[in-house]
Amino acid sequence: QVQLVESGGGLVQAGGSLRLSCAASGRTFSQYVMGWFRQAQGKEREFVAAISWSASSTYYADSVKGRFTISRDNAKNTVYLQMNSLKPEDTAVYYCGAARQPWNSYLARVHNNYDYWGQGTQVTVSS
């Protein structure tokens, strides 16, 4: 069992930055692919970024590539999402997920492949 708790969301002006954190419980954190997804009001949950067990591989949605960076610290059981150059269209509830599966950039983009989810953190970008 893995419990995930996101933090770091808030209100920021367009062009600003935020860093989200996702703290995980359990001893097997390093065995999970970790991903960030987001869900804007009235829209479906969409993939943002994912990172492999060892952090050697990452994958990003085209909409955030070059602006967002996913990272993880297995010693701290934490995954991060650094978000720069934020845009109003980045406004959403951001969720982190954990998937106990081998790294595969295609599978990592599909939210149904994730076993555990956090409660989400709101990110609002004003224009």
C-alpha positions in Angstrom: 0.0 0.0 0.0 1.3 3.5 -0.9 -0.2 6.7 0.3 0.5 9.9 -1.7 0.2 13.5 -0.5 0.7 16.4 -2.8 1.6 19.9 -1.8 2.9 23.1 -3.3 -0.1 24.3 -5.3 -1.4 27.9 -5.2 -2.2 31.0 -7.1 0.5 32.4 -9.4 0.6 35.0 -12.2 1.2 34.0 -15.7 5.0 33.5 -16.3 5.6 32.5 -12.7 6.8 29.3 -11.2 5.6 26.7 -8.7 7.1 23.5 -7.4 4.8 20.7 -6.5 5.8 17.9 -4.2 4.3 14.4 -3.7 5.3 12.6 -0.6 4.9 8.8 -0.5 4.6 6.4 2.3 5.9 2.9 2.2 9.3 1.3 1.7 8.9 0.4 -1.9 8.7 3.9 -3.4 11.8 3.4 -5.5 10.0 0.5 -7.3 7.2 2.7 -8.6 7.0 4.7 -11.8 5.7 8.1 -10.7 3.5 10.4 -12.7 1.8 13.8 -12.6 -1.6 14.3 -14.1 -3.9 17.3 -14.1 -7.6 17.8 -14.4 -9.1 21.2 -15.3 -12.7 21.9 -14.4 -15.0 20.2 -16.8 -12.2 18.3 -18.5 -10.8 14.8 -18.4 -7.6 14.0 -16.4 -4.6 14.4 -18.6 -1.0 13.3 -18.5 1.6 15.8 -17.6 4.9 14.0 -16.8 6.3 10.7 -15.6 9.6 9.4 -14.3 11.1 5.9 -14.0 12.2 4.1 -10.9 15.8 5.3 -11.0 15.0 8.7 -12.5 17.0 7.8 -15.6 14.0 8.2 -17.9 11.3 10.9 -18.0 8.5 11.7 -20.4 6.4 14.9 -20.8 3.3 16.0 -22.5 3.9 18.2 -25.4 2.0 21.0 -23.7 4.5 21.2 -20.9 7.8 20.1 -22.5 10.5 22.7 -21.9 8.6 24.4 -19.1 8.0 21.6 -16.5 10.6 19.3 -15.0 9.8 16.1 -13.1 12.3 14.7 -10.6 12.4 12.3 -7.6 14.4 11.7 -4.5 14.0 8.1 -3.5 15.8 8.7 -0.2 13.0 11.1 0.7 10.2 9.1 -1.0 9.2 12.3 -2.9 8.6 13.2 -6.4 8.6 16.8 -7.6 7.2 18.8 -10.5 9.0 22.1 -11.1 6.7 24.3 -13.2 8.1 27.4 -14.9 6.6 29.9 -17.4 3.2 29.0 -16.2 0.2 29.8 -18.4 -3.5 30.3 -17.6 -4.2 27.0 -19.4 -2.1 25.2 -16.8 -4.8 25.9 -14.2 -6.0 22.6 -12.9 -6.0 20.2 -10.0 -2.6 18.3 -10.1 -2.4 14.7 -9.0 0.5 12.4 -8.5 0.2 8.7 -9.2 2.3 5.6 -8.5 2.5 2.7 -10.9 4.2 -0.6 -10.0 5.3 -1.4 -13.5 8.4 -1.4 -15.7 9.2 1.9 -17.3 7.4 2.4 -20.6 6.7 5.9 -21.8 3.5 4.8 -23.5 2.1 3.1 -20.4 3.2 5.9 -18.2 0.9 8.3 -20.0 -2.3 6.3 -19.2 -3.9 7.1 -15.9 -5.6 3.7 -15.7 -2.2 2.1 -15.3 -1.6 3.8 -12.0 -2.2 1.9 -8.8 -2.3 4.8 -6.3 -3.3 8.5 -6.3 -3.0 11.5 -4.1 -5.8 13.8 -3.2 -4.6 16.5 -5.6 -3.4 20.1 -5.2 -4.9 23.1 -7.0 -2.8 25.3 -9.3 -4.4 28.5 -10.5 -2.6 30.7 -13.0 -4.0 34.2 -13.5 -3.5 36.2 -16.7 
